[in-house]
Amino acid sequence: MNTIKLCAAAALLALPGVVSAQTGGFVTRLGADTTSVERYVRSADKIEGTIVSRSPITSMTKYTLWMAKDGSISALELAPLQPNGTPAQNANTGMKMTFIGDSVIREMISAAGVASSRHSSVPKGTLPAVSNSLIFYQLVLAQARRAGEVNVIGFGPNNSATKVNVHIISADSAEVVNQGFRTGYKTDKDGHVLRSDGSLTTQKFVGIAVKDVDAAAIATAWSLKDAAGQKMGAASTRDTAKAVIDGAALMVDYGRPAMRGREIWGKLVPFDTVWRFGANWAAQFKTDKNLEIGGKAIPAGTYTIWLLPSAKQTMLIVNRLIMSPPPVMPAGQPAPAPRALWGTEYDAAFDVARIPMQKRSFKDSAERFTTSFSTDDLVLQWDKAGYAVKIKAK
């Protein structure tokens, strides 16, 4: 976005005990698109920040982190706002978290006062989670270097703190590992985050420090685009492809991530690694008749499908696991119903077939990952390249 000027210099933060306020910010991108910005002002005893997010529509959050003399966080105040800075509609006017020794009080605040309050035990030094904030991750890395262990808690239903898996790599780099996916962080000598790199995660966000960013002006510009029908929407849309081939009714339900200026095959979609066939929930394939796909027998039914792309031979994977089992619940609590399989939960033990696909090239580029049926082919396209495989009813 033209209103955002990036700079390679670090956003300076005041060290504990320094009274003068310091200003800085972060810009987070998904490919060529800016998805959020964060501006903060840090003084001796607090950090005040504003986060503006663009997906699915523009929203704003203001936060204040209060710091104790030992550098720990003593309190957090959050206010969800509309892009013009007024309170968000159909939401609490604020949220507050107060840490006292080895406990935390979490309050939801309405216009009439405190709407709800919960008191939980947490390890001393637990950090409050702030969504979409790189200042939060700066605090996580600082805590990991200082204490070796990092616990966080948010405003969700969980009443206990969660341990963060942090790997300190060197004096200026670290990783945070979540569900096996690594986000890298580059810092300056004082621990200030210069860059976050989520290219090895499923979300792919990259953040960079800037000297300053006009969050209010960006919120206004993005909200005007929303009103003009140009909102960003979900980072990945959901779609279906349907066809009848040889009397068999076929359907693929899948996520459609966008290219956003990135190189796709072999880069964004790495070779020789099982890919989720789109985004978010695992792609589903349904057929009401027995099929032959690429010469492999596929009985009638519902499956998840995955892709194993390669510079040599790309394979379509048909897998019979379609639901995630409910978690093990404490005695006396009913287990929730199974849910649709998330796109990172692939299990090769449930493979039905691995089917060779033929590489295809296209004249026109597809901005979003696209699945379609063409005569007797299942066709995948992203950018100007993709893959296809023959389908026939048995």
Buried (B, 14 or more C-beta within 10 A) or exposed (E): BEEBEEEEEBBBBBEEEEEEEBBBBBBBBBBEBBBBBBBBBBBBBBBBBBBBBBBEBBBBBBBBBBBEEEBBBBBBBBBBBBBEEEEBEEBBBBBBBBBEEEEBBBBBBEEEEEBEEEEBEBBEBBBBBBEBBBBBBBBBBBBBBBEEEBBBBBBEEEEEBBEBBBEEEEEEBBBBBEEEBBBBBBBBEEBBBBBBBBBBBBBBBBBBBBBBBBBBEBBBBBBEBBEEEEBBEBBBBBBEBEBEBEEBEBBBBBBBBBBBEBEBBEEBBBBEEBBBBBBBBBBBBBBBBEBBBBEBEBEBBEBBBBBBBBEEEBBBBBBBBBBEEEEEEEEEEEEEEEEBBBBBBBEEEBBBBBBEBBBBEBEEEBEBBBBBBEEEBBBBBBBBBBBBBBBEBE
